[in-house]
Amino acid sequence: MLQPAEIKQRFSQVQQVVNQAESVCQSDQSIPSEIRDCIHKLADETGRAQSVMQSNQESDIIECIDNLEAIGDEAKRVCRSAQPSPQVASMVMRVHDELSDFKHKLH
């Protein structure tokens, strides 16, 4: 298990990546709606996860990151079928990879 300071740092990185992805979605209207929906869902969930991260409750944090990673998996699946631009595909993979790496370090 990561130390509390490491968890906060990793979560901050996740927030940055998700915020960047959300900004791209807002500025690029050509992004398929399915991908846009996944990124929006991730942004909403990371907002809610903020309070969980503050709690320092290990089981709640793990559950929260597992849920975020599942949404990241969904975004990756959607990305494969929707075939967006290379920039958008890269953005989705970056979000997914960040969440997946965080999850694996928590377990």
N, CA, C and O of each residue as an XYZ file, in Angstrom:
428
protein
N       0.846     -1.195      0.000
C       0.000      0.000      0.000
C       0.882      1.245      0.000
O       1.897      1.316      0.693
N       0.474      2.190     -0.774
C       1.182      3.467     -0.808
C       0.972      4.226      0.500
O      -0.025      4.029      1.195
N       1.903      5.072      0.814
C       1.787      5.936      1.985
C       0.782      7.057      1.677
O       0.579      7.386      0.508
N       0.153      7.649      2.700
C      -0.839      8.705      2.462
C      -0.339      9.846      1.565
O      -1.077     10.325      0.703
N       0.899     10.276      1.762
C       1.431     11.362      0.925
C       1.564     10.918     -0.529
O       1.335     11.707     -1.445
N       1.937      9.650     -0.740
C       2.055      9.128     -2.106
C       0.682      9.004     -2.764
O       0.525      9.269     -3.955
N      -0.303      8.599     -1.970
C      -1.672      8.485     -2.496
C      -2.170      9.854     -2.940
O      -2.743      9.990     -4.021
N      -1.955     10.853     -2.117
C      -2.389     12.214     -2.479
C      -1.674     12.702     -3.737
O      -2.288     13.337     -4.594
N      -0.384     12.408     -3.849
C       0.371     12.818     -5.029
C      -0.138     12.104     -6.280
O      -0.327     12.731     -7.322
N      -0.357     10.799     -6.177
C      -0.848     10.042     -7.331
C      -2.245     10.513     -7.725
O      -2.548     10.640     -8.911
N      -3.094     10.773     -6.734
C      -4.438     11.243     -7.041
C      -4.382     12.612     -7.716
O      -5.165     12.891     -8.624
N      -3.474     13.451     -7.279
C      -3.298     14.755     -7.911
C      -2.913     14.597     -9.380
O      -3.397     15.342    -10.233
N      -2.053     13.640     -9.673
C      -1.667     13.365    -11.062
C      -2.876     12.900    -11.872
O      -3.074     13.325    -13.010
N      -3.675     12.029    -11.277
C      -4.889     11.550    -11.946
C      -5.808     12.730    -12.251
O      -6.334     12.852    -13.357
N      -5.994     13.602    -11.248
C      -6.856     14.769    -11.457
C      -6.349     15.632    -12.608
O      -7.140     16.092    -13.431
N      -5.049     15.852    -12.675
C      -4.482     16.677    -13.745
C      -4.755     16.065    -15.105
O      -5.167     16.762    -16.032
N      -4.526     14.763    -15.229
C      -4.721     14.083    -16.508
C      -6.196     14.121    -16.911
O      -6.521     14.373    -18.072
N      -7.078     13.871    -15.955
C      -8.521     13.894    -16.245
C      -8.961     15.315    -16.610
O      -9.750     15.498    -17.538
N      -8.460     16.316    -15.893
C      -8.804     17.711    -16.215
C      -8.323     18.094    -17.613
O      -9.031     18.784    -18.346
N      -7.127     17.650    -17.980
C      -6.622     17.918    -19.329
C      -7.508     17.250    -20.377
O      -7.827     17.843    -21.408
N      -7.895     16.021    -20.100
C      -8.769     15.302    -21.032
C     -10.114     16.006    -21.164
O     -10.663     16.114    -22.260
N     -10.635     16.478    -20.051
C     -11.917     17.182    -20.090
C     -11.796     18.479    -20.889
O     -12.710     18.836    -21.633
N     -10.690     19.176    -20.742
C     -10.459     20.403    -21.520
C     -10.417     20.114    -23.013
O     -10.980     20.858    -23.816
N      -9.748     19.033    -23.375
C      -9.686     18.648    -24.792
C     -11.094     18.341    -25.295
O     -11.463     18.742    -26.399
N     -11.875     17.633    -24.492
C     -13.246     17.296    -24.894
C     -14.100     18.547    -25.093
O     -14.935     18.598    -25.995
N     -13.889     19.546    -24.254
C     -14.667     20.777    -24.367
C     -14.261     21.591    -25.593
O     -15.087     22.289    -26.182
N     -13.000     21.501    -25.972
C     -12.529     22.330    -27.084
C     -12.603     21.634    -28.442
O     -12.560     22.299    -29.477
N     -12.713     20.313    -28.452
C     -12.729     19.557    -29.715
C     -14.094     18.906    -29.901
O     -14.377     17.861    -29.316
N     -14.921     19.521    -30.704
C     -16.282     19.029    -30.908
C     -16.345     17.761    -31.765
O     -17.404     17.144    -31.878
N     -15.212     17.368    -32.371
C     -15.211     16.171    -33.215
C     -15.038     14.879    -32.406
O     -15.112     13.784    -32.963
N     -14.811     15.006    -31.111
C     -14.641     13.821    -30.273
C     -15.976     13.088    -30.183
O     -17.003     13.699    -29.889
N     -15.962     11.771    -30.439
C     -17.216     11.009    -30.352
C     -17.878     11.164    -28.983
O     -17.207     11.211    -27.952
N     -19.183     11.241    -28.997
C     -19.930     11.493    -27.756
C     -19.703     10.412    -26.707
O     -19.732     10.704    -25.511
N     -19.477      9.168    -27.129
C     -19.241      8.089    -26.165
C     -17.970      8.357    -25.367
O     -17.936      8.136    -24.156
N     -16.928      8.831    -26.042
C     -15.671      9.150    -25.363
C     -15.872     10.363    -24.466
O     -15.424     10.382    -23.320
N     -16.539     11.359    -24.988
C     -16.823     12.574    -24.227
C     -17.584     12.212    -22.935
O     -17.287     12.743    -21.865
N     -18.559     11.310    -23.048
C     -19.341     10.892    -21.883
C     -18.467     10.197    -20.835
O     -18.613     10.445    -19.639
N     -17.564      9.330    -21.284
C     -16.664      8.635    -20.348
C     -15.751      9.624    -19.629
O     -15.553      9.521    -18.418
N     -15.201     10.569    -20.363
C     -14.308     11.554    -19.762
C     -15.087     12.432    -18.776
O     -14.591     12.760    -17.698
N     -16.304     12.806    -19.155
C     -17.136     13.604    -18.248
C     -17.446     12.815    -16.972
O     -17.419     13.368    -15.873
N     -17.740     11.527    -17.124
C     -18.018     10.673    -15.968
C     -16.776     10.577    -15.070
O     -16.885     10.620    -13.844
N     -15.611     10.449    -15.684
C     -14.363     10.420    -14.912
C     -14.153     11.728    -14.149
O     -13.759     11.717    -12.983
N     -14.414     12.843    -14.807
C     -14.248     14.151    -14.160
C     -15.190     14.273    -12.967
O     -14.797     14.757    -11.906
N     -16.428     13.836    -13.143
C     -17.392     13.874    -12.037
C     -16.928     13.001    -10.871
O     -16.972     13.413     -9.712
N     -16.485     11.791    -11.202
C     -16.065     10.855    -10.159
C     -14.786     11.305     -9.454
O     -14.642     11.088     -8.251
N     -13.866     11.921    -10.172
C     -12.654     12.402     -9.505
C     -13.014     13.543     -8.556
O     -12.395     13.703     -7.504
N     -14.008     14.326     -8.931
C     -14.483     15.375     -8.027
C     -15.036     14.792     -6.740
O     -14.745     15.288     -5.651
N     -15.832     13.741     -6.864
C     -16.391     13.081     -5.681
C     -15.298     12.365     -4.890
O     -15.355     12.298     -3.663
N     -14.319     11.839     -5.591
C     -13.249     11.075     -4.946
C     -12.370     11.946     -4.058
O     -11.690     11.438     -3.166
N     -12.381     13.238     -4.293
C     -11.550     14.146     -3.510
C     -11.789     13.965     -2.011
O     -10.838     13.903     -1.233
N     -13.045     13.882     -1.612
C     -13.343     13.727     -0.177
C     -12.909     12.357      0.331
O     -12.491     12.226      1.481
N     -13.005     11.343     -0.513
C     -12.549     10.005     -0.110
C     -11.043     10.024      0.136
O     -10.557      9.414      1.089
N     -10.316     10.717     -0.715
C      -8.863     10.801     -0.561
C      -8.485     11.499      0.748
O      -7.471     11.168      1.364
N      -9.293     12.450      1.161
C      -9.036     13.173      2.404
C      -9.277     12.305      3.635
O      -8.719     12.558      4.702
N     -10.111     11.282      3.477
C     -10.509     10.456      4.621
C      -9.386      9.546      5.125
O      -9.380      9.150      6.290
N      -8.449      9.221      4.255
C      -7.361      8.287      4.579
C      -7.871      6.900      4.965
O      -7.160      6.139      5.622
N      -9.097      6.567      4.562
C      -9.648      5.230      4.795
C      -9.206      4.326      3.643
O      -9.698      4.446      2.521
N      -8.274      3.423      3.939
C      -7.654      2.601      2.907
C      -8.677      1.873      2.033
O      -8.569      1.908      0.807
N      -9.653      1.226      2.632
C     -10.621      0.446      1.847
C     -11.460      1.356      0.946
O     -11.766      0.995     -0.190
N     -11.829      2.527      1.449
C     -12.613      3.471      0.641
C     -11.787      4.014     -0.522
O     -12.296      4.183     -1.629
N     -10.521      4.282     -0.264
C      -9.635      4.794     -1.317
C      -9.463      3.743     -2.403
O      -9.544      4.057     -3.591
N      -9.225      2.500     -2.003
C      -9.050      1.424     -2.984
C     -10.316      1.260     -3.815
O     -10.246      1.143     -5.038
N     -11.460      1.252     -3.164
C     -12.736      1.109     -3.886
C     -12.932      2.265     -4.867
O     -13.363      2.061     -6.002
N     -12.617      3.455     -4.425
C     -12.768      4.646     -5.258
C     -11.875      4.567     -6.503
O     -12.333      4.832     -7.615
N     -10.616      4.207     -6.315
C      -9.688      4.115     -7.450
C     -10.081      2.957     -8.357
O      -9.959      3.062     -9.577
N     -10.547      1.862     -7.784
C     -11.039      0.748     -8.607
C     -12.183      1.207     -9.502
O     -12.239      0.852    -10.680
N     -13.103      2.002     -8.936
C     -14.232      2.517     -9.720
C     -13.755      3.447    -10.833
O     -14.230      3.364    -11.965
N     -12.822      4.326    -10.508
C     -12.270      5.227    -11.528
C     -11.574      4.445    -12.636
O     -11.704      4.766    -13.817
N     -10.835      3.418    -12.238
C     -10.117      2.617    -13.227
C     -11.089      1.869    -14.135
O     -10.811      1.689    -15.321
N     -12.225      1.431    -13.594
C     -13.241      0.765    -14.407
C     -13.806      1.732    -15.457
O     -14.063      1.330    -16.592
N     -13.996      2.992    -15.085
C     -14.459      3.998    -16.051
C     -13.364      4.228    -17.094
O     -13.660      4.398    -18.277
N     -12.103      4.235    -16.660
C     -10.985      4.354    -17.601
C     -10.953      3.193    -18.583
O     -10.668      3.382    -19.765
N     -11.247      1.983    -18.089
C     -11.329      0.811    -18.973
C     -12.444      0.987    -19.998
O     -12.282      0.666    -21.175
N     -13.567      1.499    -19.532
C     -14.701      1.743    -20.433
C     -14.308      2.756    -21.513
O     -14.632      2.573    -22.686
N     -13.617      3.813    -21.118
C     -13.175      4.826    -22.085
C     -12.230      4.202    -23.116
O     -12.298      4.521    -24.303
N     -11.364      3.327    -22.661
C     -10.423      2.664    -23.572
C     -11.174      1.778    -24.563
O     -10.865      1.781    -25.755
N     -12.167      1.013    -24.076
C     -12.974      0.161    -24.963
C     -13.719      1.004    -25.999
O     -13.739      0.677    -27.186
N     -14.321      2.077    -25.536
C     -15.068      2.965    -26.431
C     -14.128      3.555    -27.474
O     -14.479      3.682    -28.647
N     -12.942      3.909    -27.033
C     -11.957      4.511    -27.931
C     -11.574      3.546    -29.054
O     -11.397      3.959    -30.200
N     -11.450      2.277    -28.724
C     -11.089      1.275    -29.741
C     -12.183      1.149    -30.795
O     -11.889      0.981    -31.978
N     -13.434      1.227    -30.377
C     -14.528      1.057    -31.335
C     -14.862      2.355    -32.071
O     -15.272      2.317    -33.231
N     -14.692      3.492    -31.415
C     -15.050      4.776    -32.025
C     -13.965      5.302    -32.966
O     -14.255      6.119    -33.840
N     -12.738      4.852    -32.803
C     -11.600      5.261    -33.629
C     -11.494      6.782    -33.792
O     -11.640      7.309    -34.895
N     -11.242      7.471    -32.688
C     -11.084      8.932    -32.763
C      -9.721      9.297    -33.348
O      -8.952      8.424    -33.751
N      -9.436     10.582    -33.389
C      -8.142     11.054    -33.876
C      -7.029     10.494    -32.991
O      -7.275     10.135    -31.840
N      -5.803     10.417    -33.526
C      -4.682      9.922    -32.715
C      -4.483     10.725    -31.427
O      -4.123     10.149    -30.400
N      -4.708     12.032    -31.461
C      -4.553     12.864    -30.262
C      -5.552     12.448    -29.190
O      -5.194     12.337    -28.017
N      -6.786     12.219    -29.578
C      -7.826     11.828    -28.622
C      -7.547     10.420    -28.095
O      -7.692     10.163    -26.900
N      -7.151      9.518    -28.975
C      -6.829      8.153    -28.552
C      -5.681      8.174    -27.542
O      -5.706      7.444    -26.551
N      -4.690      9.002    -27.796
C      -3.549      9.134    -26.886
C      -3.991      9.680    -25.532
O      -3.529      9.220    -24.488
N      -4.879     10.654    -25.555
C      -5.393     11.246    -24.326
C      -6.131     10.191    -23.503
O      -5.934     10.102    -22.292
N      -6.973      9.398    -24.148
C      -7.734      8.359    -23.449
C      -6.777      7.322    -22.857
O      -6.957      6.880    -21.722
N      -5.772      6.942    -23.622
C      -4.804      5.956    -23.130
C      -4.016      6.512    -21.945
O      -3.706      5.780    -21.004
N      -3.699      7.779    -21.989
C      -2.954      8.390    -20.878
C      -3.790      8.370    -19.596
O      -3.282      8.055    -18.520
N      -5.071      8.710    -19.720
C      -5.974      8.665    -18.565
C      -6.060      7.224    -18.048
O      -5.918      6.976    -16.851
N      -6.290      6.294    -18.950
C      -6.410      4.893    -18.566
C      -5.140      4.393    -17.886
O      -5.202      3.759    -16.833
N      -4.000      4.676    -18.485
C      -2.730      4.191    -17.935
C      -2.449      4.768    -16.553
O      -1.958      4.062    -15.671
N      -2.756      6.034    -16.365
C      -2.536      6.680    -15.064
C      -3.397      6.007    -13.987
O      -2.919      5.718    -12.891
N      -4.668      5.762    -14.313
C      -5.572      5.120    -13.361
C      -5.169      3.671    -13.097
O      -5.185      3.213    -11.954
N      -4.815      2.966    -14.143
C      -4.423      1.566    -14.001
C      -3.170      1.428    -13.144
O      -3.101      0.562    -12.272
N      -2.186      2.280    -13.392
C      -0.951      2.240    -12.623
C      -1.227      2.548    -11.143
O      -0.685      1.889    -10.256
N      -2.056      3.534    -10.890
C      -2.425      3.903     -9.518
C      -3.092      2.712     -8.834
O      -2.748      2.358     -7.706
N      -4.043      2.103     -9.525
C      -4.774      0.962     -8.953
C      -3.797     -0.161     -8.579
O      -3.874     -0.714     -7.482
N      -2.898     -0.487     -9.474
C      -1.974     -1.591     -9.218
C      -1.013     -1.290     -8.072
O      -0.583     -2.200     -7.363
N      -0.683     -0.042     -7.894
C       0.200      0.320     -6.772
C      -0.547      0.311     -5.440
O       0.065      0.174     -4.381
N      -1.867      0.455     -5.496
C      -2.661      0.406     -4.269
C      -2.871     -1.038     -3.782
O      -3.012     -1.288     -2.585
N      -2.886     -1.964     -4.721
C      -3.191     -3.369     -4.364
C      -1.961     -4.143     -3.988
O      -2.051     -5.327     -3.665
